[in-house]
């Protein structure tokens, strides 16, 4: 087989891959779902009820899935880039799975994300919203579901750029989990974290690149980030209390993204006013 045949085969393999997205109903997981729908022919989602203080996020999952099923975005199957055609996401969105971990997580102990405890930095230097082992459990359960469903790629919104300092969100942790899961389940899973090196402004920009203004509006209105579960207060960037760490990250990222978009628009307008092409 020639090198060219190898490349073609690799592209086809990726295009035919099926994915499972860890989908909480939050901004990051919604963006990851759009990212996966642009890349893979079949995409399923999995969520977890673990006694979270902001359990309202689970109610956001269905409207987000329905909204994305009605969208079309750039088709990057097997290419890893945008601009190679358009895909109707509704034809790619598969089954949803919800796993109840409430009893098991409660048995381990409460945190500020699973109780009304104060949201602050603990004596160990970690936020009190850190739920020990949460992402490790999520990935393990996701891999078990993927094993049974024949899904090779597991996509998560973990990030160590704009994040709360959780050790189970770090790139080294995810790479170690991929090795452990592949050994333990005798599969060749690929754990993908498209937001790992993106800050929140870049995450908003990615959503815009994937689904345009319609996807951004869907995420603003229907995704949930607030640790306190507040959905009675609507801000330009979405719902939330406005002052918990999750709201602060989301708001700051949205504002940086919007400022960058306005600056880009102003620059294009200035070039046009000078008789130069906008891009």
C-alpha positions in Angstrom: 0.0 0.0 0.0 1.4 3.4 -0.9 1.7 6.4 1.4 -1.1 8.1 -0.4 -3.3 5.0 0.2 -2.4 5.1 3.9 -3.5 8.7 4.2 -6.7 8.0 2.4 -7.5 5.0 4.6 -6.7 7.1 7.7 -9.1 9.8 6.6 -11.9 7.3 5.8 -11.4 5.6 9.2 -11.7 8.9 11.0 -14.8 9.9 9.0 -16.5 6.6 9.9 -15.6 6.9 13.6 -18.5 7.2 16.0 -18.2 9.4 19.1 -19.6 9.7 22.6 -19.7 13.2 24.1 -19.8 13.9 27.8 -22.7 16.2 27.8 -23.7 18.0 31.0 -25.8 20.8 29.5 -23.1 23.4 30.1 -21.4 25.8 27.7 -18.3 23.7 27.3 -20.0 20.4 26.7 -22.5 22.0 24.3 -19.5 23.4 22.3 -17.9 19.9 22.3 -21.1 18.3 21.0 -21.1 20.8 18.1 -17.4 20.0 17.5 -18.1 16.3 17.4 -21.1 16.6 15.1 -18.9 18.5 12.6 -16.4 15.6 12.6 -18.1 12.3 13.0 -20.9 10.5 11.2 -22.6 9.3 14.4 -22.5 11.0 17.8 -24.1 10.0 21.0 -24.2 11.8 24.3 -23.9 10.8 28.0 -24.8 12.8 31.1 -24.5 12.2 34.8 -26.8 13.0 37.7 -24.5 13.0 40.7 -26.4 15.1 43.2 -25.0 18.3 41.7 -26.2 21.6 43.3 -26.9 22.9 39.8 -29.0 19.9 38.7 -30.9 22.3 36.5 -28.1 21.7 33.9 -29.6 18.3 33.2 -32.9 19.9 32.1 -30.9 22.0 29.6 -29.6 18.9 27.8 -32.8 18.1 25.8 -33.3 21.7 24.4 -29.6 21.9 23.4 -29.8 18.5 21.6 -33.0 19.5 19.9 -31.6 22.9 18.9 -28.4 21.3 17.5 -30.3 18.7 15.6 -31.9 21.5 13.7 -28.6 23.1 12.7 -26.1 22.5 10.0 -22.4 23.3 10.3 -19.1 22.8 8.6 -18.3 19.1 7.7 -14.8 18.3 8.9 -15.0 14.5 8.9 -11.6 13.1 8.4 -9.9 16.4 7.7 -9.6 18.2 11.1 -10.4 21.6 9.5 -13.4 23.7 8.6 -14.6 24.8 5.2 -14.9 21.3 3.6 -18.7 21.2 3.1 -21.8 21.3 5.3 -23.3 18.6 7.5 -26.9 18.4 8.7 -26.3 17.7 12.4 -29.7 16.1 12.9 -28.7 13.1 10.8 -25.6 12.5 12.9 -27.1 12.9 16.4 -27.7 9.6 18.0 -28.9 8.2 21.4 -28.6 10.0 24.7 -27.6 8.2 27.9 -28.1 9.4 31.5 -26.3 7.7 34.3 -27.4 8.2 37.9 -24.4 8.4 40.3 -26.2 10.3 43.0 -26.1 7.6 45.7 -22.5 6.6 45.1 -21.2 10.2 45.0 -23.2 11.1 48.1 -21.6 8.2 49.9 -18.2 9.6 49.3 -18.9 13.0 50.9 -20.3 16.4 50.1 -18.6 19.4 48.4 -19.7 22.9 47.5 -20.9 21.4 44.2 -23.1 18.8 45.8 -24.3 20.8 48.9 -25.0 24.4 50.0 -21.4 24.7 51.4 -19.6 27.9 50.8 -17.8 28.3 47.4 -14.3 29.2 48.3 -10.7 28.0 48.2 -10.0 25.2 50.6 -7.1 24.6 52.9 -5.6 22.3 50.2 -5.5 25.1 47.7 -8.4 23.5 45.6 -11.8 25.1 45.2 -14.5 23.6 47.5 -16.4 22.9 44.3 -13.9 20.2 43.5 -15.7 16.8 43.5 -12.9 14.2 44.0 -12.7 11.7 41.2 -15.7 13.1 39.3 -14.2 13.3 35.9 -12.3 10.0 36.4 -15.7 8.3 37.1 -17.4 10.1 34.2 -14.7 8.9 31.8 -14.8 5.3 33.2 -18.6 5.1 32.8 -18.4 6.7 29.4 -15.8 4.2 28.3 -18.0 1.3 29.5 -21.0 2.7 27.5 -18.7 3.3 24.5 -17.5 -0.3 24.7 -21.0 -1.6 24.5 -22.1 0.8 21.9 -19.2 0.4 19.6 -18.1 4.1 19.9 -14.4 4.8 19.6 -14.0 8.5 20.4 -14.9 9.9 23.8 -15.1 13.7 23.8 -15.0 15.8 26.9 -14.9 19.5 27.7 -12.0 19.4 30.1 -9.7 22.4 30.0 -6.7 23.7 31.9 -6.7 27.2 30.4 -9.7 29.1 31.8 -10.6 26.6 34.6 -11.1 26.3 38.3 -7.9 24.3 39.0 -9.4 20.9 39.2 -6.6 18.3 38.8 -8.9 15.9 36.9 -9.3 18.5 34.1 -5.6 18.5 33.3 -4.2 17.2 30.1 -1.8 14.8 31.9 -4.8 13.3 33.7 -6.8 12.7 30.5 -3.8 11.1 28.7 -3.2 8.8 31.7 -6.9 7.9 31.7 -6.8 7.0 28.0 -4.0 4.6 28.6 -5.7 3.0 31.6 -9.1 2.6 29.8 -7.5 1.1 26.7 -5.6 -1.4 28.8 -8.5 -2.2 31.1 -11.1 -2.5 28.3 -8.9 -3.9 25.6 -10.0 -1.2 23.1 -8.3 1.7 21.3 -10.4 4.5 22.6 -9.4 8.1 21.8 -10.1 10.7 24.5 -10.5 14.0 22.8 -10.6 17.4 24.6 -11.0 20.1 22.0 -11.1 22.9 24.7 -8.0 21.8 26.6 -5.9 24.7 25.4 -8.7 27.2 24.6 -9.8 29.9 27.0 -13.4 30.8 27.4 -13.2 33.6 24.7 -11.8 31.1 22.3 -14.6 28.6 23.2 -17.2 31.2 22.3 -15.3 31.8 19.0 -15.2 28.1 18.3 -19.0 27.9 18.7 -19.4 30.7 16.3 -17.1 29.1 13.8 -19.0 25.8 14.1 -22.6 26.9 14.0 -22.6 30.7 13.4 -24.9 33.1 15.3 -27.6 30.4 15.7 -25.3 28.1 17.7 -24.0 31.0 19.8 -27.6 32.0 20.6 -28.6 28.4 21.4 -25.7 28.2 23.9 -26.4 31.6 25.4 -30.1 30.8 26.0 -30.1 27.1 26.8 -26.8 26.0 28.3 -26.1 26.3 32.0 -22.8 27.1 33.9 -23.8 28.6 37.2 -22.7 26.6 40.2 -25.7 27.9 42.2 -28.2 26.7 39.7 -29.6 30.2 39.1 -31.8 30.5 36.0 -34.1 33.4 36.9 -31.5 36.0 36.0 -30.7 36.5 32.3 -27.4 38.2 31.3 -26.1 38.9 27.8 -24.0 35.7 28.2 -26.7 33.5 29.6 -28.4 32.7 32.9 -26.7 32.6 36.3 -26.1 34.3 39.6 -23.3 36.3 38.0 -20.7 36.0 40.8 -19.8 32.3 41.3 -16.6 31.2 39.7 -18.4 29.5 36.8 -20.4 32.6 36.0 -17.3 34.8 36.3 -15.4 32.6 33.7 -18.3 32.5 31.3 -19.0 36.2 31.5 -15.3 37.2 31.1 -14.9 34.9 28.2 -18.0 36.2 26.5 -17.0 39.8 27.0 -13.5 39.2 25.6 -15.0 37.3 22.6 -17.5 40.0 21.9 -14.8 42.7 22.2 -12.6 40.8 19.8 -15.5 40.4 17.3 -16.3 44.1 17.4 -12.7 45.0 16.9 -12.4 42.7 13.9 -15.6 44.2 12.5 -14.3 47.8 13.0 -11.0 46.9 11.3 -12.9 45.4 8.4 -15.0 48.5 8.2 -12.0 50.8 8.2 -10.4 48.8 5.4 -13.5 49.1 3.3 -13.7 52.8 4.0 -10.2 53.1 2.7 -11.1 51.2 -0.5 -9.4 48.0 0.6 -10.9 44.5 0.7 -12.3 43.6 4.1 -10.3 40.3 4.2 
